[in-house]
C-alpha cells in the first residue's frame, strides 16, 4: 500500500437537504519542545469569495480541498494553496455534479479525494481524484438509485453495498478487495471511517453495537455494545484516525483503537465534540453537563485526563505539531478567539480574530503561520462564503484576550446603576450581579459585565458590559465594522458615542437585543430581551460618557 501523507481531515456538516458529520482531525507526533503559546495579531494575507465548503487539508503541501460551485452550475473539488489563496487545480469526472453527502467522515485516502456523483442529476457512482493534480484516478458505477454510504480510510474505501453487505474498494483502482456481511438478522445502520479504521454501527432487533473493521482486509476487530435505545442519526458516530466518537442524547463516548473507553461524559442535550489526536493524546472539546464548556486531553496509555481547561471551543486544528482552536470568549466579550494550545500541558494564549461567529468548520487549518478560516459575510441573502488567510504576527504586548492590557478595561458595572434601571422600569427594583471574566487563566481586575436582576418577573433582566477594549481606536472600529458586516439583523444607531450598532440575536430561550456602543478604543454593550428594545435605547445615552 502507499504510504499515507500526514493530513487533517475536516468533516463538514451542512443542514439543508443533507447532514454531513462535523469534525476536524489529525494524527500527529513531534519531537522537542514547542514554543510557548502566545498572542498574535492576525494580518490579512488573502481572501477568496464563494470558495465553497472545506472537506480536507494536506499539510505537507499546504493545500485545502473545497467542495465548490462551478461556473455555469454544478459542483467540483477545488484545491487551494493555503499560503496564497490561489487555486492549484479544479477536478471532477466529465459531466459530473460532485456530491459528498453520503461519505461519513474523512474524504481523503493517502493520495486521493473520494467523491460521488449527484444522484439527482446522474446515475450513482464513486470516483477518486488525485491529490496532486485533480485528475480522475478511477471511477466506479454503483447499484441502485441513491449513492452508497462510504467510509474513506488510508487503505480502502469501505462501501455499504446494501443494508447487510460491506465491500472494501482498493484505493489505487477501485476494484473490490474484500466483501463481508454483518451478523444474520441485522443491518448496517451507519458506516464511518478515517485513517486506519472503519466502524460499522450494527442494528439488530434487540441489540445495537459498533464493530471495527480492518480496512485492508475487512477483518472484524473490537466490538462495543451500545444501548438499543441509542438514537440513530447520520451524525451520531465519527472516527478520527483510530479513535471512535459516539454522540448520543445526553452522553458522549470516546473509544480508542482497542475498543477501550477513553472518555464517557454526560452532556446537556445531544453531545457534540471537536477532536484532535496525537500519538499519546486525544484532545476533546465538548460541553459537559456539570462543568460546562471544556477542552481536555486524554492520555491514551492510562485513559485519564492529563489536563482540562474551561473553553467554549467550536473548531480544532492540529498541523505541524501545533494545536489551534477557535472559541467563543466569555460573555460579554465580542470577537471569536484564536487559542494556541500546548497539547502536552494545556497552556493557552488567545488572540482576537476577524470572526464574530464560528462553527465547527470555521478553522480550516494553520500552516506555516497562516490561519485559514471559512465564514460567511454580507447583508444580502444568500451571504457570501469566504475563505481567508491571515498571517500570525506576534503581538507587541500581551493584552487581555489579545486586546488592551487588563488595567485598561473599565468595570462593566459602572455603565448603569440600579437606580437608573428602576427609574426606567417604572419603580421595579434591580439587583446588580457582577460577572467576572477569565480567559486562559488571566482575569480582569474589574468585572467585564453586570447582570441586573429585577424584583418582578414582569420586568426584563438587563445586562451591561465591556464587549471589547482594543489596543487602539482603529482596531475597535474594525470590530464594529465586522459586527455590521457579519450580522444581517443589525441596524446602525445614530447619536451614541463614536458609533453604535443594534443586533437582534435569536438565542435560547428567547431572542435578545444587543446594543453595542463604541467610544474610542472601548466598546460597551447593553442587552435586553427582544420585546424590550426600547428600554435598551433609553438606557444607552448613559453609557458613552462612562466608557470614555
C-alpha positions in Angstrom: 0.0 0.0 0.0 1.1 3.6 -0.5 2.5 5.4 2.5 -0.1 7.8 4.0 0.5 11.5 4.0 0.1 13.3 7.2 -3.1 15.3 6.9 -6.0 17.0 8.6 -9.5 15.7 8.0 -12.1 18.4 8.1 -15.5 16.7 8.1 -18.2 19.2 7.2 -21.8 19.4 8.1 -24.4 21.3 6.1 -28.1 21.0 7.2 -30.0 22.0 4.1 -31.1 18.8 2.4 -28.3 16.8 3.8 -26.4 16.2 7.0 -22.6 15.9 7.0 -20.6 15.0 10.0 -18.6 17.8 11.6 -15.1 17.4 12.9 -11.5 18.4 12.5 -9.0 15.6 12.8 -5.3 14.9 12.5 -2.9 12.3 13.9 0.5 13.9 14.5 3.6 13.5 16.5 6.5 15.8 17.2 9.9 15.9 19.0 11.5 18.6 21.0 9.9 21.4 22.9 7.4 23.6 21.0 7.4 27.4 21.6 5.2 28.6 24.4 1.7 29.6 23.2 1.4 33.4 22.7 -1.0 36.0 21.4 -0.8 37.3 17.8 -2.1 40.0 15.5 -3.9 38.4 12.6 -2.7 40.3 9.5 -4.8 39.8 6.3 -2.9 37.8 3.7 -5.5 36.8 1.1 -9.3 36.2 0.6 -11.3 34.1 -1.7 -15.0 34.7 -2.3 -17.5 31.9 -2.9 -14.8 29.3 -2.2 -17.2 26.6 -1.1 -17.1 24.1 1.8 -13.8 22.8 3.2 -13.6 19.0 3.1 -9.9 18.2 3.8 -6.4 19.5 4.2 -3.0 18.1 3.2 -0.4 20.0 5.4 2.6 18.6 3.6 1.9 20.7 0.5 -0.3 23.4 2.2 -3.5 22.5 0.3 -7.1 22.9 1.3 -9.7 20.9 -0.6 -13.0 22.7 -1.2 -16.4 21.4 -2.4 -17.3 24.4 -4.6 -19.7 25.7 -7.2 -18.7 25.5 -10.8 -19.2 28.5 -13.1 -22.3 27.6 -15.1 -23.7 25.2 -12.5 -22.8 22.0 -10.7 -20.1 21.4 -8.1 -16.5 20.4 -8.3 -13.5 19.8 -6.0 -11.1 22.8 -5.8 -7.6 22.6 -4.4 -6.5 25.9 -2.8 -2.9 26.9 -1.7 -3.3 27.8 2.0 -0.3 30.2 1.7 -1.6 32.3 -1.1 -5.3 31.5 -1.6 -4.6 30.6 -5.3 -6.3 27.7 -6.9 -4.0 24.8 -7.7 -6.5 22.7 -9.6 -10.2 22.0 -10.1 -11.3 18.5 -10.6 -14.4 16.3 -11.4 -15.2 13.5 -13.8 -16.5 14.8 -17.1 -20.2 15.8 -16.8 -20.3 15.2 -13.0 -22.0 17.3 -10.4 -19.9 16.3 -7.4 -21.7 15.0 -4.3 -20.2 14.2 -0.9 -23.4 13.9 1.2 -23.1 10.1 1.8 -19.4 10.0 2.7 -19.4 9.7 6.5 -16.1 11.0 8.0 -12.9 11.8 6.1 -12.9 12.2 2.4 -9.2 11.6 1.7 -7.1 8.5 1.2 -3.3 8.7 1.2 -3.3 10.0 -2.4 -6.8 10.8 -3.5 -10.0 12.6 -2.5 -13.1 10.4 -2.8 -16.3 11.8 -4.3 -19.7 10.6 -5.5 -22.0 11.7 -8.3 -25.1 13.7 -7.6 -27.8 11.1 -7.9 -30.4 13.7 -8.7 -28.6 14.5 -12.0 -26.9 11.2 -12.9 -26.6 7.6 -12.1 -24.8 6.9 -8.7 -21.1 6.4 -9.0 -17.9 6.8 -7.0 -14.7 8.4 -8.2 -11.2 9.2 -6.9 -9.4 12.4 -7.8 -5.6 12.6 -7.5 -4.5 14.9 -4.7 -1.6 16.3 -6.8 -3.5 17.5 -9.9 -7.2 16.6 -9.6 -7.1 14.0 -12.4 -9.5 11.1 -12.2 -7.6 8.0 -10.9 -10.7 5.8 -11.2 -14.5 5.9 -11.2 -17.0 3.1 -10.5 -20.8 3.0 -11.1 -22.8 1.8 -8.1 -26.1 0.0 -8.0 -29.5 1.5 -7.0 -31.0 4.9 -7.3 -29.1 6.5 -4.4 -25.4 6.9 -3.5 -23.8 4.3 -1.3 -22.7 5.2 2.2 -18.9 5.3 2.2 -16.1 5.2 4.8 -12.8 6.5 3.5 -9.6 5.3 5.1 -5.9 5.3 4.1 -6.0 1.8 2.6 -9.6 1.2 1.4 -12.9 2.8 0.6 -15.5 0.8 2.5 -18.9 0.9 0.9 -22.3 -0.3 2.3 -23.4 -2.4 -0.6 -27.0 -2.7 0.5 -28.0 -2.9 4.2 -26.2 -6.1 5.0 -23.0 -6.2 2.9 -19.8 -4.2 3.1 -17.2 -4.0 0.4 -13.6 -2.8 0.6 -12.6 -1.0 -2.6 -8.9 -0.7 -3.4 -7.7 2.9 -3.2 -5.5 2.6 -6.2 -8.0 1.4 -8.8 -11.4 0.9 -7.1 -11.6 -2.9 -7.6 -13.3 -5.0 -4.8 -10.6 -6.2 -2.4 -12.9 -7.9 0.1 -16.5 -8.3 1.0 -18.1 -9.1 4.4 -21.7 -9.4 5.7 -23.0 -8.2 9.0 -24.5 -10.6 11.5 -27.5 -12.5 10.3 -30.8 -10.8 11.0 -29.1 -7.4 11.4 -28.3 -4.4 9.2 -25.5 -1.9 8.8 -27.2 1.2 10.3 -24.2 3.6 9.9 -20.7 3.4 8.5 -17.8 5.8 9.2 -14.1 5.8 8.7 -10.8 7.7 8.8 -7.1 7.0 8.9 -6.6 3.3 9.8 -10.1 2.4 10.9 -13.6 1.8 9.6 -16.5 1.3 12.0 -20.0 0.0 11.2 -22.9 0.5 13.6 -24.9 -2.7 13.5 -28.6 -2.7 14.4 -30.5 -5.9 15.2 -34.0 -6.5 16.6 -32.9 -6.5 20.2 -29.4 -5.1 20.2 -27.1 -2.5 18.7 -23.3 -2.4 18.6 -20.3 -0.9 17.0 -18.0 -3.2 15.0 -14.5 -2.1 13.9 -13.1 -3.3 10.6 -9.6 -3.6 9.3 -9.9 -1.5 6.1 -7.3 -3.6 4.3 -8.9 -7.0 4.8 -12.4 -6.4 6.2 -11.4 -8.5 9.3 -13.5 -7.7 12.4 -11.7 -6.1 15.3 -13.2 -4.8 18.6 -16.9 -4.7 19.3 -18.5 -2.1 21.5 -22.1 -2.7 22.7 -24.5 0.3 22.8 -28.0 0.6 24.1 -30.7 -0.4 21.7 -32.3 2.9 22.8 -29.4 4.8 21.4 -30.7 7.4 18.9 -29.7 6.7 15.4 -28.8 9.6 13.1 -26.5 10.5 10.3 -24.1 12.3 12.6 -24.1 10.3 15.9 -20.9 8.4 15.0 -17.5 9.6 13.9 -14.0 8.2 13.5 -10.8 10.3 13.9 -7.8 8.3 12.7 -8.1 5.4 15.1 -10.5 7.0 17.7 -14.2 6.4 17.6 -16.7 9.0 19.0 -20.3 8.2 19.7 -22.6 11.2 20.2 -25.9 10.4 21.9 -28.6 12.4 23.6 -27.0 13.4 26.9 -23.9 11.2 26.5 -20.5 11.4 24.8 -18.4 8.3 24.5 -14.9 8.1 23.0 -13.3 4.7 22.3 -9.6 4.0 21.4 -8.1 1.7 18.8 -8.7 -1.4 21.0 -12.3 -0.6 21.8 -11.5 0.7 25.3 -13.4 3.7 26.7 -11.2 6.7 26.9 -14.0 9.1 27.9 -17.6 8.8 29.0 -19.2 12.2 29.7 -22.7 13.4 30.5 -23.7 16.3 28.2 -26.8 18.6 28.1 -28.8 17.6 25.1 -27.2 15.9 22.1 -23.5 15.6 22.6 -21.1 17.3 20.2 -17.3 17.3 20.2 -14.3 18.5 18.4 -11.4 16.1 18.4 -7.7 16.1 17.6 -5.4 13.1 18.1 -1.6 12.7 18.6 0.4 9.6 19.3 -0.1 9.8 23.0 -3.1 12.1 23.5 -6.7 12.6 22.4 -7.8 16.2 22.7 -11.5 16.7 23.1 -13.6 19.9 23.3 -17.2 19.5 24.4 -19.9 20.8 26.7 -20.0 18.8 30.0 -23.3 18.7 31.9 -21.7 19.8 35.2 -18.6 21.7 34.1 -19.8 23.5 31.1 -17.7 24.1 28.0 -14.3 22.4 28.5 -11.3 21.1 26.5 -9.4 18.2 27.8 -6.5 15.9 26.8 -6.9 12.2 27.5 -3.8 10.1 27.9 -4.0 7.1 25.6 -1.9 4.9 27.8 -4.0 5.1 31.0 -7.3 6.6 29.8 -7.1 9.5 32.2 -7.3 13.3 31.7 -3.8 14.8 31.5 -5.4 18.3 31.7 -8.7 20.0 31.4 -9.5 23.7 30.9 -12.7 25.8 30.6 -13.1 27.0 27.0 -16.0 27.2 24.5 -14.1 25.6 21.6 -16.0 25.2 18.4 -13.2 24.2 15.9 -9.8 22.5 16.3 -6.8 22.3 14.0 -3.6 20.3 14.6 -0.9 20.6 12.0 2.9 20.8 12.0 2.8 19.8 15.7 0.8 22.9 16.7 -2.7 22.9 18.2 -5.0 25.8 17.5 -8.7 26.3 18.2 -11.4 28.8 17.6 -13.7 29.5 20.5 -16.3 31.9 21.9 -14.8 34.2 24.5 -16.8 34.5 27.8 -19.6 37.0 27.8 -19.7 39.9 27.2 -16.6 39.8 25.1 -17.2 40.2 21.4 -14.6 38.6 19.0 -14.1 34.9 18.4 -10.8 34.0 19.9 -7.9 32.0 18.3 -6.5 29.8 21.0 -2.9 28.4 20.7 -2.7 25.4 23.0 0.2 23.3 24.3 -1.2 19.8 23.8 1.1 18.3 26.4 0.4 20.7 29.3 -2.7 22.7 28.3 -1.1 26.1 28.4 -3.1 28.6 26.3 -2.8 32.0 24.7 -5.7 33.8 23.0 -5.7 36.2 20.0 -8.8 38.2 18.7 -9.9 37.2 15.2 -11.8 38.8 12.4 -14.8 36.5 13.2 -17.8 37.3 15.4 -19.4 33.9 14.8 -17.8 30.5 14.4 -18.8 26.9 13.6 -17.1 23.5 13.5 -15.6 24.2 10.1 -14.6 27.8 10.6 -10.9 27.0 11.3 -9.7 25.2 8.2 -6.0 24.9 9.2 -3.0 26.7 10.5 0.1 26.0 8.3 3.4 28.0 8.2 1.9 30.7 10.4 -1.1 31.3 8.1 -4.5 30.9 9.7 -7.1 29.7 7.1 -10.7 30.4 8.1 -14.1 29.7 6.5 -17.1 32.0 7.2 -19.9 34.0 5.7 -20.4 37.7 5.5 -22.6 40.4 3.8 -26.0 41.7 4.4 -27.7 40.2 1.4 -29.2 36.7 1.1 -27.5 34.4 0.3 -24.5 35.6 2.2 -21.0 35.4 0.6 -19.0 32.4 1.6 -15.4 33.4 2.3 -12.1 31.6 2.6 -9.4 33.8 4.1 -5.8 33.6 5.1 -4.3 35.6 7.9 -0.6 35.8 8.8 0.2 35.3 12.5 2.4 38.2 13.8 3.4 38.1 17.5 1.6 40.8 19.5 3.8 43.6 20.8 2.4 43.1 24.3 0.2 40.5 25.9 -3.2 42.2 26.3 -6.2 40.6 27.9 -7.6 38.1 25.3 -5.3 39.8 22.8 -6.9 43.2 23.4 -5.7 46.0 25.6 -3.8 45.3 28.9 -6.1 44.2 31.8 -5.7 47.5 33.6 -7.2 49.4 30.6 -10.6 47.6 30.9 -13.2 49.5 32.9 -15.8 47.9 35.1 -19.0 46.8 33.3 -20.9 47.6 36.4 -20.1 51.3 36.0 -22.1 51.6 32.8 -25.5 51.6 34.5 -26.8 51.9 38.0 -29.7 50.1 39.7 -31.4 53.4 40.4 -31.4 54.3 36.7 -32.8 50.9 35.8 -35.5 51.2 38.5 -36.5 54.7 37.1 -36.8 53.4 33.6 -38.6 50.3 34.6 -41.3 52.2 36.5 -40.2 51.6 40.0 -39.2 47.9 39.8 -36.1 47.3 42.0 -33.0 45.8 40.4 -30.0 44.0 42.0 -26.6 44.0 40.3 -24.7 40.8 39.9 -21.0 41.3 38.7 -19.8 38.9 36.1 -16.1 38.0 36.4 -14.3 37.3 33.2 -11.4 34.8 32.9 -9.6 33.9 29.6 -6.8 31.4 29.6 -6.0 31.8 33.3 -6.0 35.6 33.1 -8.8 37.5 34.8 -9.7 41.2 34.6 -9.2 43.2 37.8 -12.7 44.5 37.4 -15.9 42.7 36.2 -16.4 42.9 32.5 -20.1 42.6 32.8 -23.0 43.1 35.2 -26.4 41.3 35.2 -29.3 43.4 36.6 -32.0 41.1 38.0 -35.5 42.6 38.6 -37.6 42.1 41.6 -40.6 41.4 39.4 -41.0 38.8 36.7 -42.9 41.4 34.7 -39.7 43.5 34.3 -36.9 42.4 31.9 -33.4 41.3 33.0 -30.8 43.6 31.7 -27.1 43.0 31.1 -24.4 45.7 30.6 -20.7 45.1 30.0 -17.5 45.8 28.2 -17.6 43.9 24.9 -14.1 44.8 23.9 -11.1 47.1 24.7 -8.7 47.3 21.8 -5.1 48.5 21.8 -6.3 51.5 19.7 -9.4 53.1 18.3 -8.7 51.8 14.8 -8.9 48.2 15.9 -12.1 48.9 17.8 -13.6 50.5 14.7 -12.6 47.3 12.7 -14.5 45.2 15.2 -17.6 47.4 14.8 -17.3 47.2 11.0 -17.2 43.4 11.2 -20.2 43.4 13.6 -22.2 45.3 10.9 -21.0 43.1 8.0 -21.4 39.7 9.8 -24.9 40.3 11.2 -27.7 40.9 8.7 -30.1 41.6 11.6 -28.3 44.7 12.6 -29.0 48.4 12.4 -26.9 51.5 13.0 -28.0 53.8 15.8 -27.1 57.4 15.4 -26.0 59.8 18.1 -24.4 57.3 20.5 -20.7 57.6 21.1 -18.5 57.4 18.0 -20.8 54.7 16.6 -23.4 52.3 17.7 -25.0 49.1 16.3 -28.1 47.2 17.4 -28.1 43.5 16.8 -31.0 41.0 17.2 -29.8 37.6 18.2 -32.1 34.6 18.0 -30.8 32.9 21.1 -32.2 30.3 23.5 -34.5 30.6 25.4 -35.7 33.8 23.7 -34.3 36.4 21.2 -32.3 39.2 22.6 -31.3 42.7 21.5 -27.6 43.7 21.9 -26.8 47.4 21.6 -23.0 48.0 21.0 -21.6 51.4 21.6 -18.0 52.4 20.7 -16.1 55.3 22.3 -12.5 55.4 21.1 -10.9 52.0 21.7 -13.7 50.8 24.0 -16.9 49.0 23.1 -19.8 48.8 25.6 -22.8 46.6 25.4 -26.4 46.7 26.7 -28.5 43.5 26.3 -32.3 43.1 26.9 -35.0 40.6 25.7 -36.2 41.4 22.2 -39.5 42.8 23.3 -37.7 45.5 25.4 -35.5 47.0 22.7 -36.9 50.4 23.6 -35.5 50.1 27.2 -32.1 49.4 25.8 -32.2 52.7 23.7 -33.5 54.6 26.8 -30.5 53.4 28.8 -27.9 53.7 26.1 -27.3 57.5 26.3 -25.8 57.0 29.8 -23.1 54.6 28.5 -20.8 56.7 26.3 -19.6 59.1 29.0 -18.8 56.2 31.3 -17.0 54.3 28.6 -14.6 57.2 28.0 
